[in-house]
Amino acid sequence: MNAEELRAVQAPIKENYKSDPKSAVRTMSVIGQVLPKQLCRLETAAGPIDAGLHPAAGGSGDEACSGDMLLEALVACAGVTFSAVSTAMEIPIEQATITAEGDLDFRGTLGVARDVPIGFADIRLKFDVRSNAPQEKIDKLIQLTERYCVIYQTLKQPMEISTGVSLSAD
């Protein structure tokens, strides 16, 4: 899809959101079924995904790890956003690879050391881009990718998370 085609597809959507802001708000949802052996099965558009413990927390490594899935979501979102923004800006990209790395101290999540935070301490997102575009255009592309990437912005400025429980008896 070129820039003109992308604008043509997005123009009516953007106009609708401008005239009816409430239509832009969507509730996204994922359901996970807890399974034996510390597994959780997610039903996704791409098919079921079984998530399990990371090997550093006692898992087999045969299932997806939620920490990896977080980094994968960041890379996927950044990649799609990068592609859309480069198309809109008409920046020719020969090749682009995005890498996310995160540092996680498993002592926290395993309760080994109460003073160790639970979760990623640092996440690094790296763009390896091959393009004939000038550096300032690539810099602007990366800046706009960061600005419009939903997962990047969510991680950078976390929102409130609430928990609810529904207890049912047999």
C-alpha positions in Angstrom: 0.0 0.0 0.0 1.4 3.4 -0.9 0.9 6.7 0.8 -2.1 7.7 -1.3 -3.8 4.4 -0.8 -3.2 4.5 3.0 -4.6 8.1 3.2 -7.6 7.0 1.2 -8.3 4.1 3.5 -7.7 6.1 6.7 -9.5 9.4 5.6 -13.1 8.3 6.2 -12.1 6.6 9.5 -10.4 9.7 10.7 -13.3 11.9 9.6 -15.7 9.6 11.5 -13.6 9.8 14.6 -13.5 13.6 14.4 -17.2 14.0 14.0 -18.0 11.2 16.5 -15.2 10.9 19.0 -16.9 8.2 21.0 -16.8 5.9 17.9 -13.0 5.9 18.2 -13.0 4.2 21.7 -12.9 0.5 21.5 -12.6 -2.1 24.3 -10.1 -4.7 23.4 -10.3 -8.0 25.2 -8.3 -11.2 25.6 -9.5 -14.2 27.6 -7.2 -16.8 29.1 -8.2 -20.2 30.3 -6.0 -21.3 33.3 -4.8 -24.9 32.7 -2.9 -27.4 34.9 0.9 -27.2 35.1 1.0 -23.4 35.4 -0.3 -22.8 31.9 -2.8 -20.2 30.5 -4.4 -20.7 27.1 -5.1 -17.5 25.2 -7.6 -17.6 22.3 -6.2 -15.2 19.7 -7.1 -14.3 16.1 -4.0 -16.2 15.1 -5.1 -19.3 17.0 -4.6 -20.5 20.6 -1.4 -19.6 22.4 -0.3 -21.5 25.6 1.6 -19.3 28.0 3.8 -20.8 30.7 6.5 -20.0 33.1 9.9 -18.8 31.8 12.7 -21.3 32.3 14.3 -18.9 34.8 11.1 -19.3 36.9 10.9 -23.1 36.5 9.1 -23.4 33.2 10.0 -25.8 30.4 10.4 -23.2 27.8 8.0 -25.0 25.5 5.3 -22.4 25.9 5.2 -18.7 25.3 6.4 -16.6 28.1 4.4 -13.5 29.1 7.5 -11.4 29.4 8.5 -12.4 25.9 5.0 -11.7 24.8 5.1 -8.2 26.2 8.3 -7.5 24.2 6.8 -9.1 21.2 3.8 -6.9 21.4 6.1 -3.9 21.6 8.0 -4.9 18.6 4.9 -5.8 16.6 3.2 -2.5 17.4 6.4 -0.5 16.7 6.8 -2.4 13.4 3.3 -1.8 12.2 3.4 1.8 13.3 6.9 2.3 11.6 5.6 0.8 8.4 2.4 3.0 8.4 4.4 6.2 9.2 7.1 5.5 6.7 4.4 4.9 4.1 2.6 8.1 5.0 5.9 10.1 4.9 6.9 8.4 1.7 10.2 7.3 3.1 11.6 4.3 1.1 12.7 1.5 3.4 14.8 -1.2 1.9 14.8 -3.2 5.2 14.0 -2.6 8.8 14.4 -4.8 11.9 13.2 -3.9 15.3 14.6 -5.5 18.5 13.3 -5.2 22.0 15.3 -6.3 25.0 14.3 -6.1 28.6 16.1 -6.7 31.9 14.2 -8.8 34.4 15.5 -10.0 37.8 13.6 -13.2 38.5 14.4 -13.0 42.2 11.5 -10.5 42.5 8.8 -12.6 40.9 10.0 -15.8 42.7 9.9 -14.0 46.0 13.6 -14.7 46.7 14.5 -11.1 47.5 11.7 -8.8 48.6 13.8 -5.7 47.8 14.0 -6.7 44.0 11.3 -5.1 41.9 8.9 -7.4 40.0 8.8 -6.7 36.3 11.2 -5.3 33.7 13.7 -2.8 35.1 14.6 -1.5 31.6 13.4 -2.0 28.1 15.5 -1.1 25.0 13.9 -0.7 21.6 16.4 -0.7 18.7 15.6 0.1 15.0 18.0 -1.2 12.4 17.0 0.6 9.2 18.3 0.4 5.7 17.2 3.4 3.6 18.5 6.0 1.2 16.5 8.6 3.1 18.4 11.4 4.9 19.1 10.8 8.6 16.8 13.7 9.7 13.9 11.9 7.9 14.7 8.6 9.6 15.0 10.4 13.0 11.5 12.0 12.4 10.2 8.5 11.4 11.5 7.0 14.7 10.1 9.9 16.7 6.6 9.5 15.1 6.8 5.8 15.5 7.4 6.2 19.3 4.6 8.9 19.4 1.9 6.8 17.7 2.8 3.2 18.9 0.1 2.2 21.4 2.2 -0.3 23.3 5.3 2.0 23.5 3.1 4.8 24.9 1.3 2.5 27.3 4.6 1.2 28.7 6.1 4.7 28.8 3.1 6.2 30.6 1.3 3.4 32.4 -2.4 3.6 33.1 -4.3 2.4 36.1 -5.1 -1.3 36.1 -8.0 -2.7 38.1 -8.7 -6.2 39.2 -12.1 -7.8 39.6 -13.0 -11.3 40.8 -16.0 -13.4 40.0 -16.3 -16.5 42.2 -18.5 -19.3 41.1 -19.1 -22.6 42.9 -19.9 -25.9 41.3 
